[in-house]
Amino acid sequence: MYKRLNFISGLPRSGSTLLAAILRQNPRISAEMSSPLAPLFNACLTGMGADNEFSVFFKEEQKRSILEGVFENYYKHLDTADVVFDTNRMWASQLTVIKQLFPETKVICCVRNPAWILDSVERLLRKNALDVSRLFGNSAERATVFSRAETLLNPGRMIGFPWSALKDAYYSAESDSLLLVDYELLASRPREVLALIYDFIGEPAFEHDFEDVTYEQEQFDQQLLTKNLHTVRGKVELTPRQSILPPDLFKRCQNLAFWHDPNGTAAHRIVVAKEDPPAESNSGAEAKSREPMPDSVV
């Protein structure tokens, strides 16, 4: 049974699977891609709420025991791991609840310039052009890069929901439990970033192999008809590239990166300084000219 529970949350296509793949090299740590616990947890919480006519019979200590039991029973098979990282983008929206259940828990939130998130999804969709991805509900949503972007940025969809959840958590009273980690820095300077993460969670440092990081969930990706959505293979590195998004769409999405502003939050951040050009710039030449620098650290 694990001794400490932490979470990985944040935005899609921002390094959560990469981070889990790195952390799981440490035999003391259990980490996977998105787990089924968040929707199960939410279902239990909802089932004990106002929608249930029998909710009046649940006492506070019973609710706590049931919700804690979801985690304890799911992870009770672990024999060697002392620290568990449960991954789901939903956790940012449940920060207040999980902090009441697990006061010492930490939440690592992976972030990335939203323009590059959309660019990454668009590349995968075009690579798998013969598959009709289940990320979209109908042909109108799939029709063009603009309709696909509008759909994914919707508050209830793949990018829009976790963005809203993260912003909620970022400005919440529990924000001190958050560490935002920018994908560009994780990919370009993994050793430094992991050292800061270990310091943040209060764990001894571990010597990771950043030359050979491997992880995949082929079965999960196949059910979405979006191959390689959660595949990590090889060396951890940042590869500059030209965006395939129309310039106006790229600019619109780029302006959604609220986490560069430290005002009004106690969240910890390892993020690229706003004044620096993105490592994966809209201009490929510029991307190669400068290494991303941290805005602030733990």
Secondary structure, DSSP 8 states (H G I E B T S, - for coil): --SEEEEEEE-TTSSHHHHHHHHTTSTTEEE-SS-SHHHHHHHHHHHTSTTSTTGGG--HHHHHHHHHHHHHHHHTT-SS-SEEEEE-GGGGGGHHHHHHH-TT--EEEEE--HHHHHHHHHHHHHHTTTS--TTSSSHHHHSSHHHHHHHHTSTTSTTHHHHHHHHHHHTSTTGGGEEEEEHHHHHHSHHHHHHHHHHHHT-------TT---EE-HHHHHHTT-TTTTEE-S----------S-HHHHHHHHTT-GGG--TT---EEE-B-TTS--SS-SSHHHHHH----BS---
